[in-house]
Amino acid sequence: MKRPTLLITVVVLVVVAGAAWLLWPSGSAKATTQQAVSGPYTVQFSADQPRIGGNTFAVAVTGPAPDAVTVAPVMAQMGHAFPAVPAGPDGPGRFRAADVGLPMAGQWEITVSLRGPGGPAQVVFPVLVK
């Protein structure tokens, strides 16, 4: 009877340690910047310390100036998908999407969609929220 109790205790400790690591606030969280190309557009995506709650994402676009830019968060593992948030102009070729809600820790995918003279384009950027 001691063996199953020990195994259960070890499994519980590993699960608790993993959850604590994912949810523990990190003072050393850093900005993430990624870049990708889609059609005639080069898209640079930046997120300052992605976290649970409202986030601000910056998008810089080189190539034809897009008429509209949106960001849409998806957490495929949990089946979460949220409506696209428009990114407003923030200078030439620069856009900012404010208050993009990410309700839980884990791996998110942020889809940046562009519409403009170069045609429509989408780029997906992975973001880890702790």
N, C-alpha and C positions, 0 to 999 in steps of 0.2 A: 504494500500500500504506500510505502514511502516514495517509490519511484514515480508514479503518476503525479503525486503532489509536488515533487521537485520539478518535474517537467512543466507542469502548469505554472508554477511560480516563475520559472525562467522565461517562459513565453510571455507572461504578463509583464515582467520587468523589461523585456525587449520592446514590447509594444508601447509601454509608458515612456521609455527612453526615446523611442522614435517620435512619438507625438510631442514630447517636450522639445526635442530638437527642431521640429517643424514650426512649432508655435512660439518658441522663445524669442522675445524681441532682441534683435541684433543691433547693437550700437555701431557695428562696423559695416552696416548695409551700404552699398555703393550704388551709384547711378549705373544704369545699363544703357549702352549705346550699341546699336546693331545697324547693319546696312545691307540692302539687297537691291537687285535690279529686276524690273518687270516692264517689258516692252521698252519704250523710249525713256522711261523714268528710272532714276536712281533715288531710292528712298532711304533716308537715315532716320531711325526711330530711337528716341531717348526717353527713359523713365527714371526719375529721381527716386531712389529707394522704394521700389514697388512694395506696397503694404496693403493690409486689409483695410477697406474703406475707400474713400475718394482719392484718386490719383490724377496727376497731370502728366500728359504725354506730349512730347514735342516731336514734330515730323518736319524734316527738311527734304525738299524735293528739287532735284536738278533734272533738266530736260524741259519739255514743254510745260508751261505754267498750268497746273490743274485748276479747274473751275471750282471743284469741290473735293474735300478730303474728309473721310470719316474713320473712326476707330471702333472696332467691335470686339469686346472680350468674350472668349469662349473657354470653358474648362471641360474639355471633352470627356475626361475620366469620370466626372460627376454628372455629366449631362446638362451643365449650365451653359446657356447662351443668352447674351443680353443685347438689347437693341444698339445699333450703331450710334455713336456720339459724334456730332459734327465737330470738326477741328477748324477753329477760326484763324484768319490770317494773323501772323505775328512777325511780319516783315517779308521782304522779297524771297519767295520760295520756302518760307517757313510758316508752319501752322502749329496751333496748340489746342489740345483737347483737355478741358478741365473737368474735374469731378467725375472721372470714370470709375464707377464702383466695382470693386473686386471684393466680394463678401467672405472669402475664405482663403486660407493659406494653401499653397500647392502650385502646380504647374498650370499656367494660363497661356493661351495663344491669343495674341492681339492682331486682328486682321485690319490692315490699313488699306482702305479702298480709295482710289483716285478716279476722278472723272474730268476729262479735259480734251484739249485739241489732239493729244497723242492717243486718244481712245481711252477706254476704261482699263484699269489695272488693279490688281490686288496683291498684297505681300503679307505673309504671316510671320510674326515675330514671337518667339517663345519668351515668356517672362515667369520667373520664379518668385512667388510671394511667400514671405516668411512671417 
